[in-house]
Amino acid sequence: MKAKITWINGRTFLGESGTGHGIIMDGAPEAGGRNLGPRPMEMMLLGLGGCTAFDVVMILEKSREKVSGCEVELDGDRAGEDPKVFTAVKMIYTLTGENLKPAVVERAIKLSAEKYCSASKMFEKTATINHEWRIVDTAKPAA
């Protein structure tokens, strides 16, 4: 896997993935940035959320669950001193679908956290990660 970061100006950088995708990252105005894109540490938190969401949806689909939506809200705390690593992350999953089984949803989240999500394994080196979840059932009520 490859990536390239190019300084544009001030505290603005262009990130390019090895697969050809680009994103602007920028610093906060108080640090000389212009607020043109997410901060690099925000990108890390987004990567964690994307990694686990990918896993959970795939596991639910392979389990033949009728999942139609997955949202992961993340709230990360960072150390007060440099290096300001993440020290705690709370992840709240909202899974939408028809008659999703709570035990299967819980298992999918656990498998992501403990086996498949590479980002989770890296984050857990410095942070306590807590998972919460809820199901939104889209099944039509019986008439």
C-alpha positions in Angstrom: 0.0 0.0 0.0 1.3 3.4 -0.9 0.4 7.0 -0.3 1.9 10.4 -1.0 1.5 13.7 0.8 2.3 17.0 -1.0 2.5 20.3 0.8 0.4 22.9 -1.0 1.0 26.0 1.2 0.5 27.1 4.8 -0.7 24.0 6.6 -2.6 22.6 3.7 -1.5 19.2 2.2 -2.8 17.0 -0.6 -3.0 13.3 0.3 -3.0 10.9 -2.6 -3.7 7.2 -2.1 -1.9 4.5 -4.1 -5.3 3.8 -5.8 -5.4 7.3 -7.2 -7.8 9.1 -4.7 -7.0 12.5 -3.3 -8.0 14.5 -0.3 -7.1 17.9 1.0 -6.0 17.9 4.7 -5.5 21.2 6.5 -4.7 22.6 9.9 -6.8 24.7 12.3 -6.6 28.5 11.7 -4.8 28.9 15.0 -2.1 26.6 13.7 -1.7 28.4 10.4 -4.3 26.4 8.5 -7.2 27.7 6.5 -9.7 25.0 7.5 -9.9 23.6 3.9 -10.1 20.0 4.9 -10.1 17.5 7.7 -7.1 17.4 10.1 -4.8 14.4 9.8 -5.9 13.1 13.2 -9.5 13.4 12.1 -8.6 11.3 9.0 -7.3 8.6 11.4 -10.6 8.6 13.3 -12.5 8.4 10.0 -10.3 5.5 8.9 -11.2 3.6 12.1 -14.9 4.2 11.5 -14.7 3.2 7.8 -12.7 0.1 8.5 -15.1 -1.3 11.1 -18.2 -0.3 9.1 -16.8 -2.2 6.1 -16.3 -5.3 8.3 -19.7 -5.1 10.0 -21.7 -4.7 6.8 -19.8 -7.6 5.1 -20.2 -9.9 8.1 -23.9 -9.1 8.4 -24.4 -9.7 4.7 -22.5 -13.0 4.8 -24.8 -13.9 7.8 -27.7 -13.4 5.5 -29.0 -10.5 7.5 -31.1 -7.9 5.7 -29.0 -4.9 6.5 -29.8 -1.7 4.6 -27.8 0.9 6.6 -24.8 1.3 8.9 -23.7 4.4 10.6 -20.8 4.6 13.1 -20.4 7.7 15.3 -17.0 8.1 16.8 -15.9 10.3 19.7 -12.2 10.2 20.4 -10.2 11.6 23.3 -6.5 12.5 22.9 -3.7 12.9 25.3 -3.0 16.5 26.5 0.7 16.3 25.9 2.7 15.5 22.7 2.4 13.1 21.1 -1.3 13.6 21.4 -2.3 10.0 20.7 -5.8 8.8 21.0 -6.4 7.6 24.6 -10.1 6.6 24.3 -12.6 6.1 21.5 -16.3 5.6 21.8 -18.0 4.0 18.8 -21.8 4.0 18.4 -23.1 1.8 15.6 -26.6 2.3 14.2 -27.6 -0.7 12.0 -30.7 -0.4 9.9 -32.5 -3.4 8.3 -35.3 -5.9 8.4 -35.5 -8.1 11.5 -31.8 -7.8 12.3 -30.9 -10.3 15.0 -29.2 -8.6 18.0 -26.9 -11.5 18.6 -25.7 -11.4 15.0 -25.1 -7.7 15.1 -23.2 -8.0 18.4 -21.1 -10.8 16.9 -20.3 -8.8 13.8 -19.1 -5.8 15.8 -17.0 -8.1 18.1 -15.4 -9.9 15.1 -14.5 -6.6 13.5 -13.0 -5.3 16.7 -11.1 -8.4 17.7 -10.2 -10.0 14.4 -10.7 -8.1 11.1 -10.4 -4.3 11.6 -6.7 -3.4 11.3 -7.4 0.2 12.4 -9.0 -1.1 15.6 -5.9 -3.2 16.3 -3.6 -0.1 15.9 -5.8 2.2 17.9 -6.1 -0.2 20.8 -2.3 0.1 21.3 -2.9 3.6 22.9 -6.7 3.9 23.4 -9.5 2.2 25.2 -12.2 1.5 22.6 -15.8 1.2 23.7 -18.6 -0.1 21.4 -22.3 0.6 21.6 -24.9 -0.4 19.1 -28.6 -0.1 18.3 -30.8 -1.5 15.6 -33.4 0.4 13.6 -35.9 -2.2 12.3 -37.4 -1.4 8.9 -39.7 -4.4 8.8 -43.3 -3.5 8.2 -45.6 -4.1 11.1 -48.2 -6.8 10.6 -51.6 -5.5 9.5 
